[in-house]
Amino acid sequence: MRHGKKHNHLGRKTAHRKAMLANMTCSLIEHKRINTTVAKAKALRVFAEPLITKSKSDTTHNRRIVFSHLRDKYAVTELFKEISVKVADRPGGYLRIIKLGNRQGDNAPMAMIELVDYNEIYNPKGTKAKKSTRRSRRGGSNKTETAQVENTATEEKSEE
């Protein structure tokens, strides 16, 4: 019986499962998105999100905890330097799972798991910044016209 055992064993022994999840997390940190099966993606989210949360506060203790899980110093360095800066204001939910369909060989359900802040298509912050910098072609800039009106108004007041 498996009472009280909440995580997915993925058909592997403990050491193999931990090594596989650590390697997948290192690949995810390096490439920002990976393709895998849906079951592995869900297990990877449970494994990786607490590590990303640890990386938000850059202390020696947190670096050692993350390194004990990942066992790859390049992945730890990139996690603490680049990814933690991008997810600093996010309260959680750093990973997104997108289902892709079934694999051709064995019909296994496949998914793409990615870091949320690194996708420009789904990221609403990136689209707002693009819209704010856009200018129309039909007229001149309103900012220069209002500045000229303000300058003439101040000149008239100073003459009086």
N, C-alpha and C positions, 0 to 999 in steps of 0.2 A: 504494500500500500504506500501511496505517496502523500500522506496527510502532511500539510504544512510546508510542502516544497513548492514554492511559488515560481521559481525561474524555470525557463525552458532548458532542458539538458542537451537538446540538439543532437541526440544520439551519440554523444561523445563522453569520454571520461573527463574528470574535473580538470586535470592538467592540460589536456588537449583543448578543451573548451576555453579555458582562460588564455592559453597561448593564441588560439584563433581569434578571440575577441580583441586581444591586445594588438595583434597584427592588423586586424581590420580597422581598429581605431587609429593606428599609425598611418595607414593608407588613407583614411578619411581626412586626417589632419593634413597630410601632404597634398592630396589631390582635391580636397574640398567636397568631393562627391564620389561615390562608388556604387556599382551595381552588384546586387547580391539577392539571395532569396528573401522572401518576406519574413520568414521566421528568424533568420539571422539578423535582418535589419531591426526587427523589434527587440531582439536580445542585445544588439549593439547599442541601441538607444539607451537602454537601461544601464549598460556598462559605461558609455562615453559621457552622458550628460552630467553625472556627478563630477567627473574629472574636469570638464569644462567649467563647472561652477567653482571648483577648487582653484582653477587658474585665474579667476578674477581677482584674487588677492595674492600678489606675488611675494610669498615668503619662502624661506628656505624649507620650512616644514612642509608646506604645500607642494613645493617642487619635489621633495623626496617621496611624498605620498603618491604623487602622479607618476614619478619614475618607477616606483615599486610595482605599479600596475602595467605601465607601458613597456618598460625596459628598452627604451630607445631615446637617447639624449637629444637627437635632432628633432624628433617629434615633440618632446617636452619643451625644447627651446622655442619652436615655432608656435606651440600652443600658448605659452606664456607671453611671447612677444607680440604676435600678430592677432591671433584669434581672440585672446582675452580682451584686447583693446576694442575689437569690433562688437563683442557681445557684452560690453561693460554695462550698458543701460538696460539690457534685456533681463527680465526676472526669471527666465527659464524657457524651455522649449527651443533649444538651440539647433535641433536636428529636425529635418522634414523627411518623411517617407512617401515616395510617389510610386504607386504600383504600375508596373510596365506590361503586364500580361504574363503568359506562360513561356517557359523555356522550351525550345524546339526538341531537344533530345529526350527529356524525361517528363515534360509537361509540368515542371515545378513552377509555382508562382514566383515571379521575379519582381524586384523593386529597386528603385534608386534611392539611396539615402544621402542627404546633403546637408551642409551647414546652411542654416536659414539666411544668415546675413551675407552670404557670398553669392546669392542668386539675384541677378539684376532684374530678371523678368518678373519674379513674384514679389520682390522687395518694393513696398510702396514708398519708402524713403527715397530711393533712387529716381522714381518717376516724378515725384514732387520737385526735386531739385532741377530736373530737366525742364519741367514746365515753367518754372520761375525764371529761367534764363532765356526763354524763348521771346523773340520780338517779332512784331508784325511788319509786313513789308509796305503797308499802305501809307503810313505817315511818319513824320519825324519823331524824335524822342520828346515826350512830354516833359521830361525832367529838365531839359535845357530851356524850353519855353517858359516853364514856371520859374526857373532861376533868373531868366532875363526880366520877367515881370517883377519879381521881387527886387532885383537890382535897381530897376527904374523907379520903383516905389520908394526905396530907401534914398535914392538920389534926390527925388522931389522933396522928401521930408527934410533932408539935410540942407537943401537950398532955402527952405522957408526959415 
